[in-house]
Amino acid sequence: PVPMYGYVGNNYERPLEFMNYYFTPADTLRANGVQTTMVGNWLQRSPERGAPEWLIANHRSVAFCPRLDFKSSMGALNKFLCTTHVTKPEYTASTFVSPRYVEAAVCGCPALTPFDAPFDLGLPVDGPDSVVMALKRIKAMSFEMRRDLVASQLEKLRAVPEFHVNHAVQYLEAQV
């Protein structure tokens, strides 16, 4: 199969982030044998998103796949060489940490993190060129090296308070 770099999730309120970390590097990645793939509601019509025809016409090196159920979407994530976590700017400013970080690690998918992300998983990127460089490194890794990279990222996630049940309980109790 063709190596894939991709995102599993929907197209809401992050156009600059997707342009920077997915769409702009897609042509260069494809020239290097890596297919950029977006899984989610990308081609569904909605007032919240641009026309799907525009996405297809302007991002010819990107494969847009339909929304999948949870189990199938995690299977897709498991097939990617890696993903990049993108967050809405207001979430980044408040240091929100998405469960997508854990999903990628549990699925065995290394994750790139933007420099402005709430924390670093060891593969920071700041734009299209660094995404391409990171993908080249990951593509050259053996299965064992990628597995160790994901294990390292999972270990870093275990240190994040937001992923501990007691943190969630304290937060909910503080809201009462």
PyMOL commands that set and color helices and strands:
alter all, ss='L'
color gray80, all
select helices_A, chain A and resi 15-31+52-58+70-79+89-93+100-106+128-140+143-158+161-163+165-175
alter helices_A, ss='H'
color red, helices_A
select strands_A, chain A and resi 4-8+35-39+62-65+80-84+111-114+124-125
alter strands_A, ss='S'
color yellow, strands_A
deselect
rebuild
show_as cartoon
